[in-house]
Amino acid sequence: MSNVRKEFTSLDRLDMPVRWSEVLQRTPGRMPSPPPRDRGLVAIVAFGLAAASVLLVVQALGPRPRPPVSTRPEGQIAFVRRGDVYVMKPDGTDVHKLAEGPATYPTWSPDGRLLAFAAGEERTQIYVVASEGAAPRRLTNVATPGAYFPMWSQDGSRIGFYAPLQGRPSQLGVMKIDGGQISRIPLPFQSAAFATNPVLSPDFREIVFSMCRGRSCAPQIYVRATDGGPLSQLTEGAPATAPAWSPSGERIAFIRSNAIVVMNADGTDQNVVRRCAPEHCLSVNWTPDGTELSVTQTLANPDACTLPPTTEIFELCFHLESNVYLMEADGSKAVHVGSGLWASVQPLP
Amino acid sequence: MAKPSSADIEELFRSEGPKIWRALLAYAGDPDVANDAVAEAFAQALAHASRLHSPAAWLWRTAFVLARAELKRRSQVSNPGVGARGDDTGEANESWHDLVAALRQISPNQRAAVILHDYADRPSREIASILGISTATVRVHVSQGRRRLRNLLEGYR
């Protein structure tokens, strides 16, 4: 019986004809890009396949989830590396694995004690794990392809998530983290609708999220009561993403046209409070007293995250350097308060 | 890890490039595909060097993804299959021809899994990322691919 590894040694006699000078003279992109995974995944989702693919679809075509950059008070940053969940200090030291993957979108609880993430191969579910390390606890048991984009309520008692179900309208889910009680909020569009960043209002009565419909995705901000009722579209026009409730529940901040916009919770009185250029807006959050906004920006274009190959999406995104600014709710008195990495980390007050 | 410089990418071209190229040749069976994928992957790495965390892994993935895309495009255009065009290397009738001929008879995923695992020594998780499958499936592909490859190579002797 021949040894396969030994057979491969026959290749080592071959000389590569490609020269470095050819690489230097080459314009990247001459070769056709890798398979159009984004379109392929849209089809996959449309036909209800492959749970893990959903995240990439939404990353590529849907309202881009805006994983903010921040650190826990103790300084830990959570991120995904090659599918597993890691934490590290802001200076990049003390990197250690907190949970096995394949996982996506780790988000810290507001008090920094728990990390929620979506994980699983056949069916992706929401898990939480203690910041000091322990066996992750599964919170959801959602039908294929599973649950995505866990977002904490401001008091840390509940988590909102997105469930793109096979053959049925997608749903937003809300659950208590002490186990059980999941509210399901069906979305009205049966196919090609992707929702991200589902964030509960402070009184838990409403959930705000970014959603796009169809292939020509221009995500907008929607809100819906957690006990059902009509869906309200709060924005229109240019794509709007990354909504964040103010602690009072009276206002919502979001990103549109590379600017931070603040509006009333009913969608009225929309005002641009900050333009991120020449950097790019990544996320916006409110401070606990609701008087200030925390805005994360990066010099690199986050759209670079869709550069081929798309399998690199997380690795590329993670290494985008970013800057965090704090400012008054009207955008004034902005100060640079730190730098970080674009990891899938929930900011803390 | 410090971000790689252009010099680092060039060093990787000299240290890893030939192995990537040979793996792609074994996978695609076509020197043109291997040449183009290697050149393109390194050109992209140069363009995006400041964003690469693990440039070697990135290059392996990018080169294979590009080669797979090219093979897929060609199959859509003319459906030629994977052709072992050994003559282009000037080394006709070498033993590697048997290897490539055997490899072309196993499924593309098995072929890629065996090459990346047994020749390139890439970790299973990385192979899973390249092929878009789970690590468990990678192990199955490696096991089944090895078995088929051994049987095929026995038949050539």
Interface residues (C-beta under 8 A of the other chain):
Chain A: M1 S2 V4 R5 E7 F8 S10 L11 D12 R13 L14 D15 M16 P17 V18 W20 E22 V23 L24 R26 T27 P28 G29 R30 M31 P32 S33 P34 P35 R82 G83 P102 E121 A300 A304 L307 P308 P309 T311 E312 E315 L316 F318 H319 L320
Chain B: K3 E10 F13 R14 G17 P18 W21 R22 A23 L25 A26 P31 N35 D36 A37 V38 A39 E40 F42 A43 Q44 L46 A47 H48 R51 L52 H53 S54 W58 R61 T62 V65 L66 R68 A69 E70 K72 R73 T89 E91 E94 S95 W96 L99 V114 I115 D118 Y119 R125 E126 S129 I130 G132 S134 A136 R146 L149 R150 L153 E154
